[in-house]
Amino acid sequence: MSRRIAACALVVVGALFAADARADDIEAARRDFAEGVRLLQEGEYERARDLFERADAAHHAPAIVYNLGVAEEHLSHPQAAVDAYETYLAEAGDQAELSSAAKAAIAQIKARSTRLRIETTPSGARVIVDGFVLPTTSPVAFLVPGGRHVIVAQGDGWRGEANIDATGAGDTFTVAILPTVPPAPLDPSAPSADAGQTSPPDHAEPPPPRGPDGLVWGAAFALTPYHLFGSSTGPNQRDATQLMAGAVLEIGRALTDRFELLARGLVAIGPEAKPSTGAPFSYAFMGGPGASIRVGSSIWLGATFLAGRLETVAHDVPYGTDLVFGAMGEAAFAVLTTSGGQYVIAAQPGALLASTADNTAFFFPLTFGYRAY
């Protein structure tokens, strides 16, 4: 979904600057559209929808309507989302930049919704689904998400109601409503229960952000304390503990929304000079193949097989490793989930094993960064 939003942000500029549009309308639409895209990416779907509607009222453009469909889709309003996507296709055409995405979204929404066909006797009744008044009278068809729904039909001097449980599996369900109870007479002196209400009540909860799918990547700042075990030979026989700072980088592919295969690496530097190389700082670099598993919605556990090297100075003598093998674990927690990824804090303990007269290194990176999918 985030890729479709980003693409739309690129094409809307040209759509908004039509030659016959008023400059102030264009500016208002551009401002509301940009803010709506930002809110959409942050998961503020209802506020984003309101801004897209306002932008479209100021200056209509197919790209705004497309993003309105994205917001309605996240708000679990399948009919409104499909209407917006179909409007975009009708106005922009099959060759437009977002046409393929709009067609795919329509197919996916219909596959996870139930199509209600609402019939009344007599026909021509006003139909209300979950508090939302449909724009046309019965008989009428309307997409709803899975779950329980309340349908009310109101005609001239009569009223009927039905409660249904929709599967949300791409099926069609016909509801026939007959008159049951005549409407109660209104007391003109009593205020209406919904006086001042200008929008329908809330519908179902927004769907959770999607999980990893396809290409995944991440970058995180790493504060890395490490401990070097003394060698049995050579001058570096005492243990030493130091600190480096750097980054953990990863890229790979999600095989499912809970399992990723990755190439992950750590690069870091520290303040200790390395006389043998002339480097003004200590350094470490390592990387290799790994995997991560998501537990629940916020916890990640993983491991990486490493090849790498660490060089530093301690007790006035060189410490470090040759290019050796090791391993690194991962225990991470997502502190914030967006439509395109997660902000993650993690502990990633690991080790590089000694060879000959070198030092075995144990390191414990503490990281904070973003994992995108």
C-alpha positions as CSV (number, residue, x, y, z in Angstrom):
1,M,0.0,0.0,0.0
2,S,2.8,2.5,0.8
3,R,4.2,2.1,-2.7
4,R,0.9,3.1,-4.2
5,I,0.7,6.2,-2.0
6,A,4.2,7.2,-2.9
7,A,3.6,6.8,-6.6
8,C,0.5,8.9,-6.3
9,A,2.4,11.7,-4.6
10,L,4.6,11.9,-7.7
11,V,1.8,12.1,-10.3
12,V,-0.5,14.4,-8.5
13,V,1.6,17.5,-9.1
14,G,0.9,17.4,-12.8
15,A,-2.7,16.7,-12.2
16,L,-3.2,19.6,-9.9
17,F,-1.5,22.2,-12.2
18,A,-4.1,22.2,-15.0
19,A,-3.9,25.2,-17.2
20,D,-7.5,26.3,-16.5
21,A,-7.3,25.9,-12.7
22,R,-7.3,28.9,-10.3
23,A,-4.0,29.3,-8.5
24,D,-5.5,29.6,-5.0
25,D,-7.6,26.4,-5.6
26,I,-4.5,24.6,-6.8
27,E,-2.5,25.7,-3.7
28,A,-5.2,24.7,-1.3
29,A,-5.6,21.3,-3.0
30,R,-1.8,20.7,-3.1
31,R,-1.5,21.6,0.6
32,D,-4.3,19.4,1.7
33,F,-3.2,16.5,-0.5
34,A,0.4,16.6,0.8
35,E,-0.8,16.6,4.4
36,G,-3.3,13.8,3.6
37,V,-0.5,11.7,2.2
38,R,1.6,12.2,5.4
39,L,-1.3,11.3,7.6
40,L,-2.1,8.2,5.4
41,Q,1.5,7.0,5.8
42,E,1.3,7.5,9.6
43,G,-2.0,5.5,9.9
44,E,-4.3,8.5,10.5
45,Y,-6.7,7.2,7.9
46,E,-9.9,9.1,8.9
47,R,-8.1,12.5,9.1
48,A,-6.4,11.7,5.7
49,R,-9.7,10.9,4.1
50,D,-11.2,14.2,5.3
51,L,-8.2,16.1,3.8
52,F,-8.4,14.3,0.5
53,E,-12.2,15.1,0.3
54,R,-11.4,18.8,1.0
55,A,-8.6,18.8,-1.6
56,D,-10.9,17.3,-4.2
57,A,-13.5,19.9,-3.4
58,A,-11.0,22.7,-3.9
59,H,-9.6,21.2,-7.2
60,H,-10.7,17.8,-8.5
61,A,-7.9,15.5,-9.8
62,P,-7.9,11.7,-10.4
63,A,-4.9,11.2,-8.2
64,I,-6.6,12.7,-5.2
65,V,-9.6,10.4,-5.8
66,Y,-7.2,7.4,-5.9
67,N,-5.7,8.3,-2.5
68,L,-9.2,8.8,-1.1
69,G,-9.8,5.2,-2.1
70,V,-6.7,4.1,-0.2
71,A,-7.9,5.9,3.0
72,E,-11.4,4.4,2.6
73,E,-9.9,0.9,2.2
74,H,-8.0,1.2,5.4
75,L,-11.1,2.4,7.2
76,S,-12.9,-0.8,6.2
77,H,-15.3,1.0,3.9
78,P,-15.1,-1.4,0.9
79,Q,-17.9,0.2,-1.2
80,A,-16.5,3.7,-0.8
81,A,-13.0,2.4,-1.6
82,V,-14.2,0.6,-4.8
83,D,-16.2,3.6,-5.9
84,A,-13.1,5.9,-5.5
85,Y,-10.8,3.4,-7.4
86,E,-13.4,3.0,-10.2
87,T,-13.8,6.8,-10.5
88,Y,-10.0,7.1,-10.8
89,L,-9.9,4.4,-13.6
90,A,-12.8,6.1,-15.4
91,E,-11.1,9.5,-15.3
92,A,-7.4,8.6,-15.7
93,G,-7.8,5.7,-18.1
94,D,-6.4,2.2,-18.3
95,Q,-2.9,3.4,-19.2
96,A,-2.5,5.8,-16.2
97,E,0.4,5.2,-13.8
98,L,-1.8,3.9,-11.0
99,S,-4.4,2.0,-13.1
100,S,-2.8,-1.4,-12.4
101,A,-2.7,-0.7,-8.7
102,A,-6.3,0.5,-8.7
103,K,-7.5,-2.6,-10.5
104,A,-5.6,-4.9,-8.1
105,A,-7.1,-3.1,-5.1
106,I,-10.6,-3.4,-6.5
107,A,-10.1,-7.2,-7.0
108,Q,-8.6,-7.6,-3.5
109,I,-11.4,-5.6,-1.8
110,K,-14.2,-7.6,-3.5
111,A,-12.5,-10.8,-2.6
112,R,-12.5,-10.0,1.1
113,S,-16.0,-8.4,1.2
114,T,-19.6,-9.5,1.0
115,R,-21.8,-8.0,-1.7
116,L,-25.2,-7.3,-0.1
117,R,-28.2,-7.1,-2.5
118,I,-30.9,-5.3,-0.5
119,E,-34.5,-5.7,-1.7
120,T,-37.6,-4.3,-0.1
121,T,-41.4,-4.7,-0.5
122,P,-42.4,-2.2,-1.6
123,S,-39.3,-1.1,-3.5
124,G,-37.9,2.5,-3.6
125,A,-37.1,2.6,0.1
126,R,-34.3,4.5,1.7
127,V,-31.6,2.0,2.9
128,I,-29.3,2.6,5.9
129,V,-26.4,0.1,6.5
130,D,-24.7,0.5,9.9
131,G,-25.9,4.0,10.2
132,F,-24.7,5.0,6.7
133,V,-27.5,6.2,4.3
134,L,-27.0,4.6,0.8
135,P,-27.1,7.1,-2.1
136,T,-29.7,5.1,-4.0
137,T,-33.0,3.5,-3.0
138,S,-33.9,-0.2,-3.0
139,P,-33.2,-2.5,-4.7
140,V,-29.5,-1.7,-4.2
141,A,-26.2,-3.5,-3.9
142,F,-23.5,-2.6,-1.4
143,L,-20.1,-4.1,-0.3
144,V,-19.6,-4.7,3.4
145,P,-16.6,-6.2,5.3
146,G,-17.0,-9.4,7.2
147,G,-19.0,-9.2,10.5
148,R,-22.4,-8.3,11.8
149,H,-24.3,-5.5,10.1
150,V,-27.6,-3.7,10.8
151,I,-29.8,-2.8,7.7
152,V,-32.7,-0.5,8.0
153,A,-35.2,0.3,5.2
154,Q,-37.6,3.2,5.4
155,G,-40.5,3.8,3.1
156,D,-43.5,6.0,3.0
157,G,-45.2,5.3,6.3
158,W,-43.3,2.1,7.0
159,R,-40.0,0.7,8.4
160,G,-38.2,-2.6,8.3
161,E,-34.9,-3.9,9.7
162,A,-32.6,-6.9,9.3
163,N,-29.4,-8.1,11.0
164,I,-27.0,-10.2,9.0
165,D,-23.6,-11.8,9.6
166,A,-21.4,-11.3,6.5
167,T,-18.6,-13.7,5.8
168,G,-16.4,-11.2,3.9
169,A,-15.3,-13.9,1.5
170,G,-16.2,-12.5,-1.9
171,D,-19.7,-13.9,-1.7
172,T,-23.1,-12.3,-2.5
173,F,-26.0,-12.2,0.0
174,T,-29.5,-11.1,-0.7
175,V,-31.5,-9.4,2.1
176,A,-35.3,-9.1,1.7
177,I,-36.9,-6.6,4.0
178,L,-40.6,-6.4,4.6
179,P,-42.5,-3.6,6.6
180,T,-42.5,-4.4,10.3
181,V,-43.2,-1.4,12.4
182,P,-44.7,1.9,11.3
183,P,-42.5,4.9,12.2
184,A,-43.4,6.6,15.5
185,P,-44.8,10.1,15.2
186,L,-42.3,12.8,15.7
187,D,-42.7,15.3,18.5
188,P,-41.7,18.6,16.8
189,S,-40.9,20.2,20.2
190,A,-38.3,17.4,21.1
191,P,-34.8,17.8,19.7
192,S,-33.7,15.0,17.4
193,A,-31.4,12.4,18.9
194,D,-28.9,12.9,16.0
195,A,-29.3,16.7,15.8
196,G,-26.1,18.3,14.5
197,Q,-24.7,14.9,13.4
198,T,-23.1,15.5,10.0
199,S,-21.4,12.2,9.4
200,P,-22.3,8.5,9.9
201,P,-21.2,6.8,13.1
202,D,-17.9,4.9,13.2
203,H,-17.7,1.6,11.3
204,A,-15.5,-1.4,11.9
205,E,-12.0,-0.9,13.2
206,P,-9.3,-0.2,10.6
207,P,-7.4,-3.3,9.5
208,P,-4.0,-3.9,11.0
209,P,-1.0,-2.7,9.0
210,R,0.2,-5.4,6.6
211,G,3.1,-7.6,7.4
212,P,6.4,-8.2,5.5
213,D,5.9,-9.2,1.9
214,G,8.7,-9.5,-0.7
215,L,11.7,-7.2,-0.4
216,V,12.6,-6.2,3.1
217,W,15.4,-4.0,4.3
218,G,16.5,-2.2,7.5
219,A,19.0,0.2,9.0
220,A,19.7,0.9,12.7
221,F,22.1,2.9,14.8
222,A,24.2,0.5,17.0
223,L,25.9,1.2,20.3
224,T,28.2,-1.7,20.7
225,P,30.0,-2.6,23.9
226,Y,32.4,-5.6,23.4
227,H,34.7,-7.7,25.5
228,L,38.0,-9.2,24.2
229,F,39.2,-12.3,26.0
230,G,43.0,-12.5,26.5
231,S,45.1,-14.7,24.3
232,S,47.1,-17.6,25.6
233,T,50.2,-16.3,23.8
234,G,51.5,-12.9,22.7
235,P,51.2,-9.5,24.5
236,N,47.4,-9.3,24.5
237,Q,46.8,-11.8,27.3
238,R,44.6,-9.6,29.5
239,D,40.9,-9.2,29.0
240,A,39.7,-5.8,27.8
241,T,36.3,-4.2,27.5
242,Q,35.6,-1.3,25.1
243,L,32.8,0.5,23.2
244,M,32.2,1.2,19.5
245,A,29.3,2.9,17.6
246,G,28.1,2.2,14.1
247,A,25.2,0.7,12.2
248,V,23.5,-2.6,11.5
249,L,22.3,-2.9,7.9
250,E,20.1,-5.7,6.5
251,I,18.4,-6.6,3.2
252,G,16.5,-9.7,2.2
253,R,13.2,-11.3,1.3
254,A,10.2,-12.2,3.4
255,L,9.1,-15.7,2.6
256,T,6.0,-15.2,4.7
257,D,4.7,-12.3,6.9
258,R,6.5,-13.9,9.8
259,F,9.8,-15.3,8.3
260,E,12.6,-13.4,6.6
261,L,15.9,-14.5,5.0
262,L,18.4,-11.7,5.3
263,A,21.9,-10.6,4.6
264,R,22.9,-8.7,7.8
265,G,26.0,-6.8,8.7
266,L,27.6,-4.6,11.4
267,V,30.1,-1.9,10.9
268,A,31.5,0.2,13.9
269,I,34.3,2.4,14.9
270,G,35.8,3.4,18.3
271,P,38.2,5.9,19.8
272,E,41.2,3.6,20.3
273,A,43.9,4.0,17.7
274,K,45.5,1.1,15.9
275,P,49.2,1.7,15.6
276,S,50.0,-1.3,13.4
277,T,47.8,0.1,10.6
278,G,48.1,3.8,11.3
279,A,44.3,4.1,11.7
280,P,43.2,6.8,14.2
281,F,40.4,4.6,15.5
282,S,39.5,1.0,16.3
283,Y,37.1,-0.7,14.0
284,A,34.9,-3.8,13.4
285,F,33.2,-5.1,10.3
286,M,31.2,-8.3,10.0
287,G,28.3,-9.8,8.1
288,G,26.6,-12.8,6.6
289,P,23.4,-14.7,6.0
290,G,20.7,-14.8,8.6
291,A,17.0,-15.3,9.3
292,S,14.4,-13.5,11.5
293,I,11.1,-14.9,12.8
294,R,8.2,-12.6,14.0
295,V,6.5,-13.7,17.2
296,G,3.1,-12.0,17.5
297,S,2.9,-8.6,16.0
298,S,5.9,-6.9,17.7
299,I,8.6,-9.4,18.6
300,W,11.4,-10.5,16.3
301,L,13.9,-13.3,17.0
302,G,16.8,-14.2,14.7
303,A,20.3,-15.3,14.1
304,T,23.1,-14.5,11.6
305,F,26.2,-16.5,10.6
306,L,29.1,-14.0,10.5
307,A,32.5,-13.5,8.9
308,G,34.3,-10.5,10.1
309,R,37.2,-8.7,11.9
310,L,37.8,-6.5,14.9
311,E,40.9,-4.4,15.5
312,T,41.7,-2.2,18.5
313,V,44.3,-1.2,21.2
314,A,44.0,-2.1,24.9
315,H,46.6,-1.9,27.7
316,D,48.9,-0.2,25.1
317,V,49.1,-3.3,22.9
318,P,47.1,-4.3,19.8
319,Y,44.0,-6.5,20.2
320,G,41.8,-8.1,17.7
321,T,41.0,-10.9,15.3
322,D,41.9,-12.0,11.9
323,L,39.1,-12.5,9.4
324,V,37.3,-15.1,11.3
325,F,33.8,-16.7,11.7
326,G,31.2,-16.2,14.4
327,A,27.5,-15.7,15.0
328,M,25.1,-13.0,16.1
329,G,21.6,-13.3,17.6
330,E,18.7,-11.0,17.6
331,A,15.9,-10.2,20.1
332,A,13.9,-7.2,18.9
333,F,10.8,-5.3,19.8
334,A,8.7,-3.1,17.5
335,V,7.9,0.1,19.3
336,L,5.9,1.6,16.4
337,T,4.3,-0.1,13.4
338,T,3.4,1.9,10.2
339,S,1.9,0.9,6.9
340,G,5.3,0.4,5.5
341,G,7.4,-1.1,8.3
342,Q,8.3,-1.0,12.0
343,Y,10.6,1.1,14.2
344,V,12.5,-1.5,16.2
345,I,14.8,-1.6,19.3
346,A,17.0,-4.7,19.5
347,A,19.8,-6.5,21.4
348,Q,22.0,-8.5,19.0
349,P,24.7,-10.4,21.0
350,G,27.4,-12.2,19.1
351,A,31.0,-13.4,19.0
352,L,34.0,-13.6,16.7
353,L,36.1,-16.6,17.5
354,A,39.9,-16.3,17.9
355,S,42.5,-17.9,15.7
356,T,46.2,-18.3,16.6
357,A,47.3,-15.6,18.9
358,D,44.3,-13.4,18.5
359,N,41.4,-12.6,20.9
360,T,38.0,-14.0,20.9
361,A,35.5,-11.1,20.8
362,F,32.1,-11.0,22.5
363,F,30.0,-8.0,21.4
364,F,26.5,-6.8,22.4
365,P,25.1,-4.2,20.0
366,L,22.1,-2.3,21.2
367,T,20.2,-0.9,18.2
368,F,17.4,1.4,17.2
369,G,16.2,1.7,13.6
370,Y,13.6,1.1,10.9
371,R,12.7,-2.2,9.3
372,A,10.9,-1.6,6.0
373,Y,8.7,-3.9,4.0
